[in-house]
Every structure is written in C-alpha cells, then in structure tokens.
Amino acid sequence: MPTVSVGRDRLFQALGRTYTEEEFEDLCFKFGIELDDVVCENYVDKMHYYDGKGNYRKEKHWEEEEPSEDEEVIYKIEVPANRYDLLCLEGLAQALRIFNGLDPIPTYNVARISKGSMLKMHVNSETSKIRPYVVCAVLRGVTFDEARYNSFIDLQDRLHQNICRRRTLVAIGTHDLDTIEGPFTYEFQKLEMYETVFISSFQACIYSSISFASKQNLKLKKFLHIIENSPVFPVIYDRNRTVLSLPPIINGAHSAITLKTKNVFIECTATDLTKANMFLNTMVTMFSVYCERKFEVEPVEVIYPDGKSYICPDLSLYKMVVPLSYVTSAVGVSLPAHEVASLLNKMQLHAEHSLSPKNETSFTISVPPTRSDILHPCDVAEDVAIAYGYNEIPKIKLPSLRPQSLNQFSDLIRTEIAMIGYTEVLTWILCSYKENFTMLNRKDDKLAAINGNPRSADFEVVRTSLMPGILKTVGHNKDHPKPIKIFEVGDVVLLDESKDVGASNRRHLAALYCGATSGFELIHGLVDRIMEVTGTPFVSAGDGSGYYIQSSDEPEFFQVDKQASSTKESRLALSESCIRRCWITLTFQTHAPLWKLTSRASCRSQSYVSAIKEDTE
C-alpha cells in the first residue's frame, strides 16, 4: 500500500488539535489506515521547483533524538491503494475531520458559467493514434504557500505512480492560466517535422532528436518509452501557439506554476478516460479548498473532431441503492438504519434510508467525486465496518466454516512433530531446475511443472519433492549450533493428465536431523511416532497393512549398505552407516494423501527416509 509523508505539526493544525503518537496511531487504526513510521527530516531546500535546486533531505528515526529547530517531524502514513483522496495532507486531514464529526461532508460545485465564456480545448483527429482523451479544469483564486505548493506537486507525483501507472494511462499538466490564453488545442506532430521542446532543470533546450534528449535528461528518460516508437508526437498549444506541455513527458516552463500563481489550468491526457476523470476529480477536489470560492471548480469544454463536446470535470454525486440487510449480514452486526446512516456519514458517504413496499429498509448512497473507490455495495459495507470498528464486531464461528480434512490432519502432524523437538520451516514451492534434479542426482522424469516465464533461475519449476528446500535451509544455516532438527509439511506438484488442470498437488512431510553423529535413532523414532499416532502398525516384510524395512537404491542417496521400510505402495530408505566427524542428514517424506483425521486413523502412506552426508572438514 502507498505511504504518504506529512508534517506532523501541519497535520495537527489541520485537524484542530494535537495528539500524542499513541493517540494518533489509535485514530489511524480506527479509520483504517496505519501510522507506519515517524522520522525527522532536515530540509536543505524544501521547494519542489523544477529549477535544479532539488529536494535534499536527511532522515533519522524520531526515537533516536529530539528534533532541532530546523527539523520537522514527519509522519509516514500507510493508506489503502484505492483511496486516492488520502494521498495528500489536504485529503487526509479532511477525511479525519469528517470521521471525528468536526466537519460536514463538503459539496463540490462546478461554476455556473455559459458555454460561450468557458475555456475550450480542441482535440485533433490524430490523437486517436496514441492518447485519444483529454480532460481539463480551472482552479480560480488559489492561494499557495510553500507547504501547499509542495503538497500540490507531491499529489501529482503520487497519482502518476499509482492510478496512472507511471504516466502510461494518464499524464497531468498544470499551468499558470495568467501566462497563457485560450482556446487550447491538443494535437500531434510528426517527429521528423517537429522541433521538440524539452524543459531541463534550469532552461528550455531544443533538441532535434528524441534519442539525444533521453541521454541528456534522466528525468525525461523514465517516460520516453511511452511514446518513443509512436508515429506522431503529442503536444498542447494555447491560442498563441505557445507550447503548454508535451504529454506524457514534461510541461513547458512558460506556464509553470509558482507560489504567486492564482489561477491554475489543469489538463490530463490519457488512454483511459475513466482514469483521467478520476485523476482530475482528485486534483481539483483536494485543492479547491484553497480557492477564493471554496470547493468550486471552473469547467472547461473539450471539443472532439467529430463535433461532440464534453464539459469537465464531472463532480456530480453517484447514486447507489444498498439494502440494510446486505450491510448487516456483511458486517456481522445487527444495526438500526439511523446508526448505519450515521456511520456512513463519518466515511464521507451521505445516506438516506427508506422503506420499500415489502417493508424492507434500503439506503440511497450519494458517493462524492472524492470516493472513486466505491464501486459496489460491498464497498459500502466495508466503510460501515470501519466506522463501527473492527474490534467491536463480535467474533463468531460460522457453522458452515470447517477446515478441510487434509489441512486439519496436517496441523495435527505439525503439532506432534513440534512436540518431539523439531522446528518447522517454510520454503518456496518454486525452485530451480538444477536444485530439483541435478543437485539431487535425479533425472528429469517429465513430471515437474515448468514455469514458462520465470522471473529468475531460482523459480524455474514447481518442486516435486521437499528435499531441495529443506537441504537448502541447512546449507544457509551451517553456522547454526548443532544439532539442527527441522521439518516441513507442504505441497509438491506433479503433472497429471487425469486432472482438469493437468497437475495434482500432493501433501508431503520432510524431517531433517543434522549433527555430529548420525542421529539415525532420532529419525527412526520420529518415523515410528508418526506411524503410531496415525494408527499404522509395524509389520513383517510383504504385509501391506503397515510399514516395514526393505532395501532401496534411490539415485539421490549415497550408495551404501542400507535398509528400508515400506508399505504395499511405498518405500522407506534408511542409512545406518555413519562416518566419524561427518554430518549425517536424515530425511523423511510422506507422499500419500492423508485424509483420516482421528488420532488412531489408518493411514496408507508412501514414504522414505534418506541419508545424506556432508564432510565438514
């Protein structure tokens, strides 16, 4: 989930009171967010101008020492990934104030002006080749200070990284409206015919080659791949043919906003119109609070080449009908309608309840433009649960919820082995081809599921045995005090044409002893104990009703004198030989499906115990 860094003192000022760290952490938990860390930052230069000064900061943990006068305490708050309104201090403070009952839900308005007086954005027909959509808005009478300006820039960056997928879906441009003149045009130019203007940290530089520009400007290089191979290049002009921006690369210096900017023109070009509207709505709703007319946004008319025109932004409320029965059943608490409505108001959702002809209570939910995460009645039920408090919901066990027999049996086996003194380990179910076959002296039996596009060589195949992982665990803990006694209960995967997915999972058990002596009696005792608790008796050779010892010649084991135990369908290989001053590794694996749950249940197992020795000298 994304983490938002906000100044503690400025946040408390916006909330109207100060909190201790424990009090604020508790408030965050109740609201469904988390105070992740508290640090001190020493700002050499706090401004986020694209002027080459940069933003140099040195962090240290708040617990280390008290902050000096030139340092600021920073709260790093983890917020849900779909709550775009919480990615800046303005939205975070507003949401918490409404949650605490200090403020009403704000009403966002689009300024009522005639079409003739609206600013216009004309879209060229060639835009459909790469970024076909554009949405715009104007914030009038904005008052910026240093902190507000930084927050405005930071929110753009966070949205670019989050909902915009690093500008591939949406790219925003913000401009000082007093330095440009409408109407504006959104068009494309052919690369070989156009001198592209890029803005470096200090000055405007003209490049005749995009590839040359990418080598000279690291900031530019991160986004150049989005349009590098496009036959046309996007650009936005004003009435005087002044370049406003080159989306999705960079904005022009001529119209860059500063602390003195009063009127902000916002344009978003996109390949996804829904994402573009969400981005624009988030930006204007968060910072319209600083406008001369609070929560009012001036619209812009976007005119497409087919003659259709659209007025944006759309700040209308989205209506949703949710039955009370659905909310209470999802939350697990029976609540009256007026209390549910009150809880929803705390989460910025205006709710009105009404009775249907069948005497059923339903809510008409008005979703504001800031809550683009509300898509389904389950989202409404989640907000009710958050406002009510997860800790206040009584814990119940539904009678229909029962553990699967195999998982329940596995837990019983884990408990039994742990009580004998073994430590459980969990290893990756994916491993390398070499670990699964070559390092175990095995030939590829074509039963392993191969990963078609592995991220690295360590995740090439799905393991067909627990042996690679458990041996690798010992290999990474060679300096651990001996003896080492570990075990794992987990699944392996084998190709199986009889299954609809082409493979089947099998639950295995592996235990390992590593010490100065062979430890054969310890592994043997573990095998006997597992067989005892599962009701499998020790029988004479050839009797399929239990387990017994017979020879085995598995290729991954040392070829020494050995005996093995077996059921009718399986083998148990045990090494009795031990070389002085060598570690002896004994591995026990259970292959068969284990579905019997009672402690005395009969278990037909396929198993083997292997002896691997490693010279430590």
N, C-alpha and C positions, 0 to 999 in steps of 0.2 A: 504494500500500500504506500502511496506517496507520503512524504514527510514535509510539513510546512514549518519553516523557521520564522518566528515572530518575536519582536522585542517584548519582554515581559512587562516593562513599565507602560509602554504604549497600549498593550493589550488590556492591562488592568484599568488604564484610563478610559478605554472604550467600553469596558464592562461596568464602569461606575463604582468599582470598589477594588480593594487589594485582597489577595488570597495568599495564604501560606502555600508552600509547594504541595503539602498533603491535601489541603482543601481543593486546590485547583486540579490535582490529579483525580480526586474523587468526582469533581464536576465533569471532567472529561470522560470518566468511565460511565457516568450516568447518561451522558449524551451520546455515547457510542464511539468516542474517539479515545486516543491514548497519548498521554504525555510521555514521549519516547526518551527524551534526554534534556538536560539543562546544561548549557555551556556559556562561557564568557567569550565575547568577541571583541577584539581590539581593531577598530577600523582605522586604517591609514587614510582611506578615502572612501566615503560611503556612497558617493554618487555613482549611478549606473549609466552615465552618459556614454554613448559610443564615441568617445573623444580620445581614446588612448590612455586615459588615466587608470582604467581598470578598477577592480574592487578587491583590494588586498586585505585579508583578514587572517587573524591567527586565533585558533580556537583552543580553549582549555576547559576542562570539566569544572563545573560550578563547585564541586565538593573540594577541589584542590586548594583554593584560597579565595578570599573575599575579592570582589572586583574593585579595581581602582576607578577614579573619577572618569577616565576616558574610555572605560569599558562598559559594555552593555550586556545584561543578562538575556540570553536568547533561549526561548522555549521551542524545542523541536517536537511538533505535534503530528502524530500519525493519524491520517484521516482516510475514510473509505475511498477507494479508487473511483467510484462513480459519483461522488459528491464534489462536483467541480466548483460549487459555490463556497466550499471551505478551503480553497487553495490560496486564499489571501486573508490578511488580517481583517479587512472590512467584512467579508462574508462570515468569517469565523466569529467575530465579535457580535455581529447582528444575529446570527443563529443562537448563540449562547444567551444573549439578552432576551430574545423571544422565549427560549426554553425556560429561563428563570422568571418569566412573566413581567419583565421590565418594559418591553415594547410590544405594540401590536404588530400583526403581520403587515408589512408595507404593501401599498398598492402602487404598482408601476404603471405609468401612463405614457402614451405616445402623444406628443404635442399635436394639437388640432390646428393644422395649417392647410391651406389649399394646395392642390396639386401644382398649380402654377408657380407657387413660391417655394416648392420643395426643391432641394438639390437633386440632380439627376445623374445616374450612372448608365451610360450607353455601352452595351455589350456587343462586341464584334462577332460576326458569324463564325470566324475561325477559332473561337475559344473552345468549341466542342472537341477540338483535336487533343487537348491536354487537360485544361482546367475550366470546365464549362460554366461554373457557377460563381456568382459574386453577390455578397450581401453587404449593406452599408448602414451606418447610423451616425448621428452627430450628438455630442455632449456639449451643451451650451452653458457658458458661465461657470466653468470648472475652476476651482481654487486648488492649486497644487502647492504643497510644501515638499521639503526634501523627502520625508518619510512616505508621503502619499505618492510621489513620483516613483520612488523605488518600488513601492508595492504595485503600482500600475505596470511597470516594466516586468517585475517578477511574475505577476499573474500571466502575462502573455507567454513568458518562457515556460511556465509550468503547464499551461494549456497546450502549447506546442509539443511538449514532450509527452503529454498524457493523451487527451482526446484526439489531438491532431496527428499523432504517430509521427513525430518529428517532421512536421510540415508536409507529409505526403498526402494527407487528406485535406487539411486546411492550413492556410497561412494568413496571418493578420498584418495589416499595415495601419499605423496610427500617425496622424498628421496634424500639424497646426493649421487649422482652417483659415486663419487670418493671413497666411502666407501663400495660399493657393486660391483658385477661382473656378467655380463650376460653370457649366456641367463637365463631368468627367467621362472619360472613355476607357474601356477595358478592351485591349486589342492585342494582337500578336504581330511580331515582325520576324521575317526570315533572318536567320543568323548571319548568312553571308552578306546581307544588305544592311545590317544594323550595327551601329557603334554602341555597344552595351556600356551603360554607366554603372559602375560599382562604387560603393562608398566604403573607403577604408576607415581606419580609426580616426584619422585627422582630416582627410581631404577627399575630394572627388577625384577619382582616377579613371581614365578612359582606356579600355582595353579593346583591341580588335580581335582577340581570341579568348574564348571562354576557358580553354585548357590552360592558357597562360595565366589567366586570372585566378584559377583554382590553385595554382602553385604559389601564387604570391599572397593569398589571403586565406589563412587557416579557417577563419570563421565561415567564409564563403564555401570552402571545400566540403564542409559537412553536409550541405544541402544541394550541391551542384548536381549530384547524380539523379535527382528527381526529374530534371528536365534536360539533362546533358545530351541525350540522344533524340530529343524532340525535333521535328522538322521546323517548328516555329517557337518563338520565344515570347512569353507573356510580359506585358508592360501596361501600366496605368498612367494616363496623362490627365492634366487638367485642361482648362479652356485654352491656355496659352502654350500648350504642348510642353509644359514642364513635367518632367518625369517624377511621379509620386513614389512609385515602387516598382521593383522587378520581382514579382512573386514567383516562386516562394523563397527567393534568395535574400533580398535585402531591400530596405527602404531608402528613399532619397534623402540627402542631407538638407535640401532646400526647405522641406516641410517638416523637419524633425521637431518633435515637441520638446519644450523646455519647462522650467519652473514658472516662466511667465506666460505660458500658453493658457488661454481662456476658453477657446473653442476647439474641440478635438473631433476630427473627422476619422472615422474608423471604417476600413474596408477589409473584407475577408474573401479571398478567392479559394475555391475548393473543388474537389472532385466528388464530394458527398454533401449534398445540400442540407440534409438533416444535421450533420455535424457542424456545418457552417453556421446554421441558425442557433445551435446550442452554444457555440463559441461566442457569437456576437451577443446573445442574450446574457451570457455570464459576464462579459466585459461591461456592458452598459448598465446592468442592474447593480453590479458591485460598486461602480464608481459614479453612478448618478446621485449617490448620497452627497457628493461634493458639488453638485450643480447648484446654480442660483435658484432654480426651481427643483426642489428635492424630488428625486425619483421620477423625473420627467426626461424623456428622450425624444430628440427630433428625428422624424423619419426621413428616409431617402427613397426615391423612386428608381428602381432598376428596370431598364428598358432593354428587352432582348430583340434580336434581329427579326424574329417572326412577328413583331408588333405587340407581343404580350408584355405587360408591365406588372411589376410587383412592388408593393410598399413594405419596407422592412425598417426596423425589426418588428416582429410579431410578439407583443407582450401580453396577449390575451391569456385568460385562465383556461386551463384544460380541465374539463369536467369528467368525473368518473363516479359511477354508482357502485357502492360496495355494501353488501348485506352485513348487518350486525352479527348474524350467526357465523358468517365466514371469518370475521375478525376474531370473535371469541374462541372459536374452535381452533384457529391457527395459533393464537397466543396461549391458549390453555387455561384461561381465566374467564369466568363469567362476569362481565362488566355491564353496568347500565349504559344506555345510549348517551346520556349527558356527560358521563365520565369519559367515554371514548372520544366524544367530540372535543372535550377539553384537552385530552392527551394529544390529539391530532393538531390542535391549535398550537401547542407547545413545539411541534415539529414543523411549523410554517404551513400547515395544510388546513384550510378553512373547511369545516364540515358542518353540514346541516342534515339532521335526521328527520325522517318522515315515515308514516305507516302506509303500507300497501293495503289494497282491498282484502288481502288474506291475513291482515293483522301482523305482517312481518315488517320489522324495522330495517330500514336501509339508510345509508349515508350518501349524500351527494358531495363528493370531494372536489374542491376547487384547487387545482395544482398550479402554483405560481411559476413563472418562467425560470426561477432560480432552481427549481426542483426537477430537473430533467431526468433524474434517476427514477422517478415514479412512473412506472410503465404498466403495472399490473396490480390487482387487489392485494397480492401477497406483499408488495412493497408498502402498502398502507398498513397492513397487519404488522409488518416489521417495525414501522415507526411507532405504532401503538405499544408494542412490546418494549421498545427502547424508552419511550416516555414513561411507561408504567414501571420499568425497572426489571431487568432480567433476574436480579437477586430476589425480587418479590414474588416471582412466579413460583408456585409450589411445585416441587419435584414429584412427578408421578411416573409410574411404570405401566405402559400400556400392555394389556394382556396379550395383544397380538404380536408384541415385540419379543421374540425369543431368539437366543443365539443359535446359529447353525450348529448342527451336531459335530461336524468336523472341527470347528473353531472351539467349541466347548471342550472337546476331547483334547485338543492341542494345549489349551490352557491348563488342563489337569496334568498333562505330561510336563509342561514347563514348571509348574509348581513342584512336582515330585522331584525333578532333576535339580532344581534350585535348592531344595531342602537337603539334597545329598552333598551340596557344597560347590556346585558348578555355577559359573556366571554366564548369563545369556548374552549373546552378541547378535547384532542385526547387520547383515551385509547386503550389498547391491544384488538385485536379481539379474542385472545385466553384467556381463564380464567380457573380457577379450577372448577372441578365438584361441589364442595361444594358451591362456590360462585354463580354458575349458578342455583342451585336447592335448596340445604338445607338452605342456609342463606336467601333465599327469600321465604322459606316455600312452595316451589313448589315440586311437584312430577315429577319424570322423565317421560316425555311423549314420549320418544324414538324418538324425532325429532331433537335431538342435534347430530352434527357430532363429533365423538370421535377421539382424536389424538391417533393413535396406538402406538407411541413410544415417549411420551412426555419427553422433557429434564428435566422438573421439575414438581411438582404438581401444579404449577401456570399456566400451559399451557396444561391442560388435554382435554378441549373441546372447540369448537368454540361457541362463545356466541350466545344465542338465543334471547337476549334482551340487550339493552344498560343500563339497570338499574344497574347491578353489577358494571360496570366500573365507572358510574357517582357517585354512592354512595360511592365507594371505594375512589374516588377522594376527596370527602368531608371528609371521615374518616382520610385521610392523611393530611388534612388541617384544623383540628379542631381549631388550634390556630390562624387561619386567621381571621382578623377583620370581624365581621358580619355587614350586611348580605352578604351571598355568593350567587351569581347569575351566574350559569354556564349552558352550553348546549353542546350537541354533535349531529352531523349529521354523521351517519356511517352505515355500513352494518352489518347485522346479517345473519347467515346461518341456514337453516332448511333442513332436509332430504326431498327429493322429488323424488319419483321413476319415475315420468314422465320426469325428466331431464336426459340427457345422462350421466352426471357426478354423478347422484344420489343425488344432493343437489341443492338448489337455494339460491341466495343472495337476501336479501330484505333491502331496504334503510329505516332506522328509524331515528326519531328525538326525542331527550330527552332533557328536560329542568328542572332545579332544582333550588329551592329557599330555603335557609336555613337562618333563622333569629330568633329574639326574639319574633316575632309574627308569626301568621300562614302564612301570605303572600298569602292567598287564592285569594285575588283580583288581585294580580300580575300575578299569573299563569293563572287565568281565563282571565285576559286581554291579556296575551300572546296567549292563545288559540284563543280568538276572533280575534286578529290581524292576526294570521296565516291564519285562515279561511277567513278573509276578503280579504287579498291580493291574495289568491288562488281562490277567487270567490265562496266560499262555504257559503251559507246563513244560518242563524239561523232559524230553522223551528220548528213546533209543533211536539210532540212525535208521532212517527209512520210514519212521512213523510221521505221517503228515498232520497229526493232531497237535503238535507243539514245535519246539525248536531243539536242535541237536548240533553236533560239531562234525564237519567234514572238511576235506582239503579244498583249496581254492587257488586259482592261478590268474587273478586279475592283473592286467599289464601295469597298472599304476602302483602295485605293491612290489616290495623287494622280493626277489626270488630266493626265499629261504625256506627252511622247514617250517611248516605252519599247519594248523588245524583250523577247521571252520565249522560253524553251526549252521543249520539250515532247516527251513520248513519245507513243505512239499513244493512250494513255488519260489524259494529264495535261498540265499547263501549267507553265511556269516563267516568272515575271514578273520582269523586272529593270529598275530605274530607272537610267538613265545621267545624268540631269540632276542638277546639284548647285548650290545657291545658296551663295555665299560667306558665311562666318560663320554657317552653319546646320549643325545636326547632321543627319546622314543615317543613318537606321536601315534596315538591310537584313535581311530575314528570309527564311530558307529552311526550307521544311517538306516532309517526305516523308510521303506518305499511304499508300502501298501496303503490303500485307503483305510482310514481309521474312523469308523462310524459308530462303534459301540461306546456308550457313554458311562455305563456303570463301572465301578471300580473293579468288579470281578468279571467284566465282559470278555468274551472270547475275541481274540484279535489274530487274524491270519496275516502275518507280515512277511515282507521280503526285506532282508537286512544283511548288512555286512559290517565287520569291524576291520579296519585296515591298520597296518603298522608301517609308519614312515620314519626313518631315522635320519638324523642330521648330525654330521660331525661338527662339533663346536670348536675344535682345535684349529 
